[in-house]
Amino acid sequence: EEYDAIKKQDEALLNTSGGFWGNVAGQAAPFLAAPATGILGAAAIGAGQGALTPVGTNDSRLINTAIGGVTGAAGQGLANAASRIVSGPTRDITPAKAALAAGCDMVLVCNRPDLADELLSHLTWKSSKTYQRRLQALMPRR
């Protein structure tokens, strides 16, 4: 009943565009402080926030939870898409460098030929005697 009185008091404000968007921003603020959790994590946070939101007599905690989960996932999806648009295509050569540092003799970039030149231009790697021996073993014998 107490929450019903608060809702009635806020109704006029929430029916204005400023009140509506202020409410949206206030509801979204906790997501900005949350660590990067991916879409499933954002859905869980949204569902949790929806479950914890006070409900009035004619409101449903279950519906609040569902809406929070869906909007949390959708918001994270939109943020991911915006990030990809702003940053352009991913050009991460870190896995290839890590493989070489771990002792791999070769790395394949056949799925991303556009990264081959980038990897080679950023590569600071010295072949070892072990590498030379293994490479020689791969060569055809004359």
Secondary structure, DSSP 8 states (H G I E B T S, - for coil): -HHHHHHHHHHHHHTSHHHHHHHHHHHHHHHHHS---HHHHHHHHHHHHHHHS---TT--HHHHHHHHHHHHHHHHHHHHHHHHHHH-S----HHHHHHHHTT-S----TT-THHHHHHHHH------HHHHHHHHHHS---
